[in-house]
Amino acid sequence: MKGNQEIEALINLVDDEDESIYFQVKEKLLSYGTDAVPYLEKAWETLRFGEDFQNRIELIIHEIQFKDVREGLKQWIESGGKDLLKGVLLINKHQYPDLDVMNIRAQILDIAAIIKSSFTENMSDLQKVSTINKGLYGHFGFRGDNDTYYSPKNSILSDVLERKKGNPLLLSILYIEVARILELNVVGINLPRHFVVALKKDEQISYYLSPFNRGTVLTLEDLHTYLKKLNLPIENQFLGECSNLDIIKRVLLNLINSYMKEKNKEKQEEVSSLYELFT
């Protein structure tokens, strides 16, 4: 109760004309973290202290939420990045702070459940992959976005689920997560310019797949040819399994590039600061 009263008292000082007082109040509110956000949002809606007050409230809310995302991503990295979806959702919350994380997880579980209903007994892994492809690209209508390829929405999972389209990396992440639920070992392959996935069996890669191209099966020779066209060496860093940390780094790099193309300097700098956590 005492903490709540202090937050409310501090909010009443946000519009103080003395800049030094405002900065002290701001730092104190930031120290409360996300606990202060509901009070700040209520104040923005109900208190009529003018435009400057509302702008300051918005700035404080944004700083609190960004700090929360940054700290969450830092902890995820330090824990080894074992849960890929958690890392993706942390980035998602940078764009949509009020994101219902459990709802996104539930959507992916539902997609996997509907696809699993088409599995039959004694299906081979390749037949299961074919069924996943029919489900994701036929039944659900997911596709690669060639029209607005560099849109930030193609790197935000909730947008990809809503729009049913995305870039190679986010469609690959969705593919990996659905396959994981269906107990197939599908892993990321950090192919330059066009992220793909691979189906592993007994720790060996059986097939390469391109989720951006409706799950098309690729051979190792296909990837060799692709790398030669880019004048890149045929190395394991491009053809072998990559870590969840590598995947999230690439998501962030894609977003930095997207915001740079949009000339959105503020978001470009914020995402860059998230990327710096990996260095």
Contacts in CASP RR format, 6 or more apart in sequence:
PFRMAT RR
TARGET T0000
AUTHOR 0000-0000-0000
METHOD contacts of the structure
MODEL  1
MKGNQEIEALINLVDDEDESIYFQVKEKLLSYGTDAVPYLEKAWETLRFG
EDFQNRIELIIHEIQFKDVREGLKQWIESGGKDLLKGVLLINKHQYPDLD
VMNIRAQILDIAAIIKSSFTENMSDLQKVSTINKGLYGHFGFRGDNDTYY
SPKNSILSDVLERKKGNPLLLSILYIEVARILELNVVGINLPRHFVVALK
KDEQISYYLSPFNRGTVLTLEDLHTYLKKLNLPIENQFLGECSNLDIIKR
VLLNLINSYMKEKNKEKQEEVSSLYELFT
3 32 0 8 1.000
4 39 0 8 1.000
7 29 0 8 1.000
7 32 0 8 1.000
7 35 0 8 1.000
7 36 0 8 1.000
7 39 0 8 1.000
8 39 0 8 1.000
8 43 0 8 1.000
10 25 0 8 1.000
10 28 0 8 1.000
10 29 0 8 1.000
11 29 0 8 1.000
11 39 0 8 1.000
11 40 0 8 1.000
11 43 0 8 1.000
11 47 0 8 1.000
11 57 0 8 1.000
12 47 0 8 1.000
13 21 0 8 1.000
13 22 0 8 1.000
13 25 0 8 1.000
14 22 0 8 1.000
14 25 0 8 1.000
14 26 0 8 1.000
14 29 0 8 1.000
14 43 0 8 1.000
14 49 0 8 1.000
14 53 0 8 1.000
14 56 0 8 1.000
14 57 0 8 1.000
14 60 0 8 1.000
15 22 0 8 1.000
15 49 0 8 1.000
15 50 0 8 1.000
15 52 0 8 1.000
15 53 0 8 1.000
15 56 0 8 1.000
16 22 0 8 1.000
16 25 0 8 1.000
22 56 0 8 1.000
26 56 0 8 1.000
26 60 0 8 1.000
26 63 0 8 1.000
29 36 0 8 1.000
29 40 0 8 1.000
29 60 0 8 1.000
29 64 0 8 1.000
30 36 0 8 1.000
30 60 0 8 1.000
30 63 0 8 1.000
30 64 0 8 1.000
30 67 0 8 1.000
32 64 0 8 1.000
33 64 0 8 1.000
33 67 0 8 1.000
33 68 0 8 1.000
34 64 0 8 1.000
34 65 0 8 1.000
34 68 0 8 1.000
36 60 0 8 1.000
36 64 0 8 1.000
37 61 0 8 1.000
37 64 0 8 1.000
37 65 0 8 1.000
40 57 0 8 1.000
40 60 0 8 1.000
40 61 0 8 1.000
40 64 0 8 1.000
41 61 0 8 1.000
43 57 0 8 1.000
44 54 0 8 1.000
44 57 0 8 1.000
44 58 0 8 1.000
44 61 0 8 1.000
47 53 0 8 1.000
65 93 0 8 1.000
65 97 0 8 1.000
66 94 0 8 1.000
66 270 0 8 1.000
68 93 0 8 1.000
68 97 0 8 1.000
69 90 0 8 1.000
69 91 0 8 1.000
69 93 0 8 1.000
69 94 0 8 1.000
69 97 0 8 1.000
69 274 0 8 1.000
70 273 0 8 1.000
70 274 0 8 1.000
70 277 0 8 1.000
72 90 0 8 1.000
73 87 0 8 1.000
73 90 0 8 1.000
73 91 0 8 1.000
73 248 0 8 1.000
73 274 0 8 1.000
73 277 0 8 1.000
74 277 0 8 1.000
76 83 0 8 1.000
76 86 0 8 1.000
76 87 0 8 1.000
76 90 0 8 1.000
77 245 0 8 1.000
77 277 0 8 1.000
77 278 0 8 1.000
80 244 0 8 1.000
80 245 0 8 1.000
81 87 0 8 1.000
81 243 0 8 1.000
81 244 0 8 1.000
81 245 0 8 1.000
81 248 0 8 1.000
82 244 0 8 1.000
83 244 0 8 1.000
84 173 0 8 1.000
84 176 0 8 1.000
84 177 0 8 1.000
84 244 0 8 1.000
84 247 0 8 1.000
84 248 0 8 1.000
85 105 0 8 1.000
85 108 0 8 1.000
85 173 0 8 1.000
85 177 0 8 1.000
87 244 0 8 1.000
87 248 0 8 1.000
88 157 0 8 1.000
88 170 0 8 1.000
88 173 0 8 1.000
88 248 0 8 1.000
88 251 0 8 1.000
89 99 0 8 1.000
89 101 0 8 1.000
89 104 0 8 1.000
89 157 0 8 1.000
91 155 0 8 1.000
91 156 0 8 1.000
91 248 0 8 1.000
91 251 0 8 1.000
91 252 0 8 1.000
91 255 0 8 1.000
91 274 0 8 1.000
92 99 0 8 1.000
92 104 0 8 1.000
92 156 0 8 1.000
92 157 0 8 1.000
92 158 0 8 1.000
93 99 0 8 1.000
93 101 0 8 1.000
94 270 0 8 1.000
94 271 0 8 1.000
94 274 0 8 1.000
95 152 0 8 1.000
95 156 0 8 1.000
95 159 0 8 1.000
96 156 0 8 1.000
96 158 0 8 1.000
99 158 0 8 1.000
104 157 0 8 1.000
104 158 0 8 1.000
104 161 0 8 1.000
107 161 0 8 1.000
108 161 0 8 1.000
108 174 0 8 1.000
108 177 0 8 1.000
108 178 0 8 1.000
108 181 0 8 1.000
109 181 0 8 1.000
111 136 0 8 1.000
111 140 0 8 1.000
111 178 0 8 1.000
112 177 0 8 1.000
112 178 0 8 1.000
112 181 0 8 1.000
112 182 0 8 1.000
114 135 0 8 1.000
114 139 0 8 1.000
114 140 0 8 1.000
115 131 0 8 1.000
115 132 0 8 1.000
115 135 0 8 1.000
115 136 0 8 1.000
115 139 0 8 1.000
115 178 0 8 1.000
115 182 0 8 1.000
116 181 0 8 1.000
116 182 0 8 1.000
118 131 0 8 1.000
118 134 0 8 1.000
118 135 0 8 1.000
119 128 0 8 1.000
119 131 0 8 1.000
119 182 0 8 1.000
123 131 0 8 1.000
125 184 0 8 1.000
125 199 0 8 1.000
125 201 0 8 1.000
125 206 0 8 1.000
126 199 0 8 1.000
126 206 0 8 1.000
126 207 0 8 1.000
126 217 0 8 1.000
128 182 0 8 1.000
128 184 0 8 1.000
129 184 0 8 1.000
129 199 0 8 1.000
129 207 0 8 1.000
129 209 0 8 1.000
129 215 0 8 1.000
129 217 0 8 1.000
132 175 0 8 1.000
132 178 0 8 1.000
132 179 0 8 1.000
132 182 0 8 1.000
132 184 0 8 1.000
133 214 0 8 1.000
133 215 0 8 1.000
136 142 0 8 1.000
136 174 0 8 1.000
136 175 0 8 1.000
136 178 0 8 1.000
136 211 0 8 1.000
136 215 0 8 1.000
137 143 0 8 1.000
137 214 0 8 1.000
137 215 0 8 1.000
140 164 0 8 1.000
141 164 0 8 1.000
142 160 0 8 1.000
142 164 0 8 1.000
142 165 0 8 1.000
142 166 0 8 1.000
142 171 0 8 1.000
142 174 0 8 1.000
143 164 0 8 1.000
143 165 0 8 1.000
143 166 0 8 1.000
143 214 0 8 1.000
144 165 0 8 1.000
144 166 0 8 1.000
144 167 0 8 1.000
144 168 0 8 1.000
144 171 0 8 1.000
144 212 0 8 1.000
144 213 0 8 1.000
145 151 0 8 1.000
145 154 0 8 1.000
145 163 0 8 1.000
145 165 0 8 1.000
145 166 0 8 1.000
145 167 0 8 1.000
148 154 0 8 1.000
149 167 0 8 1.000
150 257 0 8 1.000
150 258 0 8 1.000
150 261 0 8 1.000
151 258 0 8 1.000
152 255 0 8 1.000
152 258 0 8 1.000
152 259 0 8 1.000
152 262 0 8 1.000
152 267 0 8 1.000
153 159 0 8 1.000
153 160 0 8 1.000
153 163 0 8 1.000
153 166 0 8 1.000
154 160 0 8 1.000
154 165 0 8 1.000
154 166 0 8 1.000
154 167 0 8 1.000
154 170 0 8 1.000
154 254 0 8 1.000
154 258 0 8 1.000
155 167 0 8 1.000
155 169 0 8 1.000
155 170 0 8 1.000
155 251 0 8 1.000
155 254 0 8 1.000
155 255 0 8 1.000
155 258 0 8 1.000
156 170 0 8 1.000
157 170 0 8 1.000
157 173 0 8 1.000
157 174 0 8 1.000
160 166 0 8 1.000
160 170 0 8 1.000
160 171 0 8 1.000
160 174 0 8 1.000
161 174 0 8 1.000
166 212 0 8 1.000
167 212 0 8 1.000
167 254 0 8 1.000
168 194 0 8 1.000
168 195 0 8 1.000
168 196 0 8 1.000
168 210 0 8 1.000
168 211 0 8 1.000
168 212 0 8 1.000
169 195 0 8 1.000
169 247 0 8 1.000
169 250 0 8 1.000
169 251 0 8 1.000
169 254 0 8 1.000
170 251 0 8 1.000
171 211 0 8 1.000
171 212 0 8 1.000
172 188 0 8 1.000
172 195 0 8 1.000
172 196 0 8 1.000
172 197 0 8 1.000
172 211 0 8 1.000
172 212 0 8 1.000
173 247 0 8 1.000
173 251 0 8 1.000
174 211 0 8 1.000
175 186 0 8 1.000
175 197 0 8 1.000
175 209 0 8 1.000
175 211 0 8 1.000
175 215 0 8 1.000
176 186 0 8 1.000
176 187 0 8 1.000
176 188 0 8 1.000
176 197 0 8 1.000
179 185 0 8 1.000
179 186 0 8 1.000
179 197 0 8 1.000
179 199 0 8 1.000
180 186 0 8 1.000
184 199 0 8 1.000
185 199 0 8 1.000
185 200 0 8 1.000
185 201 0 8 1.000
186 197 0 8 1.000
186 198 0 8 1.000
186 199 0 8 1.000
186 200 0 8 1.000
186 209 0 8 1.000
187 197 0 8 1.000
187 198 0 8 1.000
187 200 0 8 1.000
187 241 0 8 1.000
187 242 0 8 1.000
188 195 0 8 1.000
188 196 0 8 1.000
188 197 0 8 1.000
188 198 0 8 1.000
188 241 0 8 1.000
188 242 0 8 1.000
188 247 0 8 1.000
189 195 0 8 1.000
189 196 0 8 1.000
189 197 0 8 1.000
189 198 0 8 1.000
189 208 0 8 1.000
189 238 0 8 1.000
189 239 0 8 1.000
189 240 0 8 1.000
189 241 0 8 1.000
189 242 0 8 1.000
190 237 0 8 1.000
190 238 0 8 1.000
190 240 0 8 1.000
190 242 0 8 1.000
190 246 0 8 1.000
190 247 0 8 1.000
190 250 0 8 1.000
191 223 0 8 1.000
191 226 0 8 1.000
191 227 0 8 1.000
191 238 0 8 1.000
191 239 0 8 1.000
192 227 0 8 1.000
192 230 0 8 1.000
192 232 0 8 1.000
192 238 0 8 1.000
193 230 0 8 1.000
194 210 0 8 1.000
194 212 0 8 1.000
194 226 0 8 1.000
195 212 0 8 1.000
195 250 0 8 1.000
196 208 0 8 1.000
196 209 0 8 1.000
196 210 0 8 1.000
196 211 0 8 1.000
196 212 0 8 1.000
196 218 0 8 1.000
196 223 0 8 1.000
197 208 0 8 1.000
197 209 0 8 1.000
197 211 0 8 1.000
198 205 0 8 1.000
198 206 0 8 1.000
198 207 0 8 1.000
198 208 0 8 1.000
198 209 0 8 1.000
198 240 0 8 1.000
198 241 0 8 1.000
199 205 0 8 1.000
199 206 0 8 1.000
199 207 0 8 1.000
199 209 0 8 1.000
200 206 0 8 1.000
200 241 0 8 1.000
205 240 0 8 1.000
205 241 0 8 1.000
207 217 0 8 1.000
207 218 0 8 1.000
208 217 0 8 1.000
208 218 0 8 1.000
208 219 0 8 1.000
208 220 0 8 1.000
208 222 0 8 1.000
208 223 0 8 1.000
209 215 0 8 1.000
209 216 0 8 1.000
209 217 0 8 1.000
209 218 0 8 1.000
210 216 0 8 1.000
210 218 0 8 1.000
220 239 0 8 1.000
223 238 0 8 1.000
223 239 0 8 1.000
224 234 0 8 1.000
227 233 0 8 1.000
227 234 0 8 1.000
227 238 0 8 1.000
228 234 0 8 1.000
232 238 0 8 1.000
245 278 0 8 1.000
248 278 0 8 1.000
249 275 0 8 1.000
249 278 0 8 1.000
252 271 0 8 1.000
252 274 0 8 1.000
252 275 0 8 1.000
252 278 0 8 1.000
253 275 0 8 1.000
255 267 0 8 1.000
255 271 0 8 1.000
256 268 0 8 1.000
256 271 0 8 1.000
256 272 0 8 1.000
256 275 0 8 1.000
259 265 0 8 1.000
259 267 0 8 1.000
259 268 0 8 1.000
259 271 0 8 1.000
260 268 0 8 1.000
END
